[in-house]
């Protein structure tokens, strides 16, 4: 039997929950240089992962989270204009 022990100083978790208790699969951000799918073992189905130098969310990871959010909520009409004129793809 092989056991994996992963030690990280900082993990950031992005969550979205509504008043009815429905939630989206979270995004977990680890303080690492490379992502390993083993980091997501045992997490809720659909959880996505990312890495950053300090374990905090960065602009690229935030866009990844927004795309994950839009994918799961499936809005009837999609328009998203971010501050600074950046537009997310449909």
C-alpha positions as CSV (number, residue, x, y, z in Angstrom):
1,X,0.0,0.0,0.0
2,X,1.4,3.4,-1.0
3,X,0.6,6.5,1.1
4,X,1.1,10.0,-0.1
5,X,1.8,12.8,2.2
6,X,1.7,16.3,0.7
7,X,2.7,19.2,2.9
8,X,1.8,22.7,1.9
9,X,2.0,25.9,3.9
10,X,-0.9,27.7,2.1
11,X,-4.0,26.4,0.4
12,X,-6.6,28.8,-0.9
13,X,-10.1,27.4,-1.6
14,X,-12.6,29.3,-3.8
15,X,-16.2,28.3,-3.0
16,X,-19.6,29.3,-4.2
17,X,-22.8,28.3,-2.2
18,X,-26.3,29.7,-2.5
19,X,-28.9,30.1,0.3
20,X,-30.5,26.8,-0.6
21,X,-27.3,25.0,0.1
22,X,-26.4,24.1,-3.5
23,X,-22.7,24.5,-4.1
24,X,-20.3,24.4,-7.1
25,X,-17.3,22.2,-7.0
26,X,-14.5,24.3,-5.4
27,X,-11.2,25.4,-6.8
28,X,-8.2,24.7,-4.7
29,X,-5.0,26.7,-5.1
30,X,-1.7,25.2,-3.7
31,X,1.6,26.8,-2.9
32,X,3.6,24.9,-5.5
33,X,5.3,25.2,-8.8
34,X,3.6,22.3,-10.6
35,X,0.1,20.9,-10.3
36,X,-0.4,17.2,-9.6
37,X,-3.8,15.5,-9.8
38,X,-2.9,13.7,-6.6
39,X,-3.5,17.0,-4.8
40,X,-7.2,16.7,-5.7
41,X,-7.6,13.1,-4.5
42,X,-10.6,12.8,-2.1
43,X,-12.1,16.2,-3.1
44,X,-15.7,16.6,-4.3
45,X,-16.3,15.6,-8.0
46,X,-15.6,18.4,-10.3
47,X,-13.1,20.2,-8.1
48,X,-10.4,22.0,-10.1
49,X,-6.9,22.8,-8.9
50,X,-4.3,25.4,-9.5
51,X,-0.9,26.4,-8.2
52,X,0.8,29.7,-7.4
53,X,4.1,30.7,-5.9
54,X,2.5,31.9,-2.7
55,X,-0.7,29.7,-2.6
56,X,-2.9,32.7,-3.2
57,X,-5.2,33.4,-6.1
58,X,-3.7,35.3,-9.0
59,X,-5.3,36.9,-12.1
60,X,-4.9,33.9,-14.3
61,X,-6.4,31.6,-11.6
62,X,-9.2,34.0,-11.1
63,X,-10.2,33.8,-14.8
64,X,-10.0,30.0,-14.5
65,X,-12.4,30.2,-11.5
66,X,-14.8,32.5,-13.4
67,X,-14.8,30.1,-16.4
68,X,-15.5,27.2,-14.0
69,X,-18.3,29.1,-12.3
70,X,-20.0,30.0,-15.6
71,X,-19.7,26.4,-16.8
72,X,-21.5,25.1,-13.8
73,X,-24.2,27.7,-13.5
74,X,-25.0,27.6,-17.2
75,X,-26.5,31.1,-17.5
76,X,-29.2,31.7,-20.2
77,X,-27.3,34.7,-21.5
78,X,-23.6,35.3,-21.0
79,X,-22.1,38.7,-20.8
80,X,-19.1,39.4,-18.7
81,X,-17.1,42.6,-19.0
82,X,-14.3,42.7,-16.5
83,X,-12.7,45.9,-15.2
84,X,-10.2,47.3,-17.6
85,X,-12.0,46.1,-20.7
86,X,-11.0,42.5,-20.6
87,X,-13.8,40.2,-21.8
88,X,-14.1,36.5,-21.0
89,X,-14.8,34.1,-23.9
90,X,-18.3,32.7,-24.2
